[in-house]
């Protein structure tokens, strides 16, 4: 918590399953546009490394999160 105060950051959570399907679809599109426009930078150069795992290594992705890996853990579900 103290680190967020020093960085002047905050965490905000949303409960999306209570919104209707149209609202969720619009939200997904808004986030996709923001990412495309560079509003949510991720990657090693932004201090938020991405750790990608194929679907068959989902257990490894969970272990990475449980052991405190720094960054975003992504599971690729595409065939």
C-alpha positions in Angstrom: 0.0 0.0 0.0 2.8 2.4 0.8 4.4 1.9 -2.6 1.2 3.0 -4.3 1.2 6.2 -2.2 4.7 6.9 -3.3 3.9 6.3 -6.9 0.6 8.1 -6.7 -1.3 5.1 -8.0 -4.4 3.3 -7.1 -6.1 0.0 -7.8 -9.7 -0.1 -9.0 -11.7 -3.2 -9.4 -14.9 -3.8 -11.4 -17.4 -6.6 -11.1 -18.2 -7.2 -14.7 -20.4 -10.3 -14.4 -23.2 -8.1 -13.1 -23.3 -6.0 -16.3 -25.3 -7.1 -19.3 -23.7 -8.6 -22.4 -23.9 -5.4 -24.4 -22.2 -3.4 -21.7 -19.4 -6.0 -21.4 -18.9 -6.0 -25.1 -18.6 -2.2 -25.2 -16.2 -2.3 -22.3 -14.0 -4.9 -24.0 -13.9 -2.7 -27.1 -13.0 0.4 -25.1 -10.1 -1.4 -23.4 -8.9 -2.8 -26.8 -8.9 0.7 -28.3 -7.0 2.1 -25.3 -4.4 -0.6 -25.6 -4.1 0.0 -29.4 -3.6 3.7 -28.7 -0.9 3.1 -26.1 -2.8 4.2 -23.1 -2.0 1.0 -21.1 1.6 0.3 -21.8 2.9 -3.1 -20.9 6.1 -5.0 -21.5 9.6 -5.1 -20.0 10.3 -1.5 -21.1 7.4 -0.3 -19.0 8.2 -2.3 -15.9 5.4 -4.8 -16.6 6.9 -7.8 -18.3 4.6 -10.3 -20.0 4.9 -14.0 -19.2 3.1 -16.1 -21.9 2.1 -19.7 -21.5 0.3 -22.0 -24.0 -2.9 -23.5 -22.7 -1.3 -26.9 -22.0 1.1 -25.2 -19.6 -1.7 -23.5 -17.5 -0.4 -25.2 -14.3 3.0 -23.5 -14.9 1.2 -20.1 -15.3 -0.5 -20.7 -12.0 2.8 -21.6 -10.3 4.4 -18.4 -11.7 1.6 -16.3 -10.1 1.8 -18.2 -6.9 5.6 -17.7 -6.6 5.2 -13.9 -7.2 6.4 -13.4 -10.7 6.6 -9.7 -11.6 4.4 -8.7 -14.5 1.4 -10.1 -16.3 0.9 -13.8 -16.7 -1.0 -14.7 -19.9 -2.4 -18.0 -21.0 -2.8 -18.3 -24.7 -6.1 -20.2 -25.5 -5.9 -20.0 -29.3 -5.4 -23.3 -31.1 
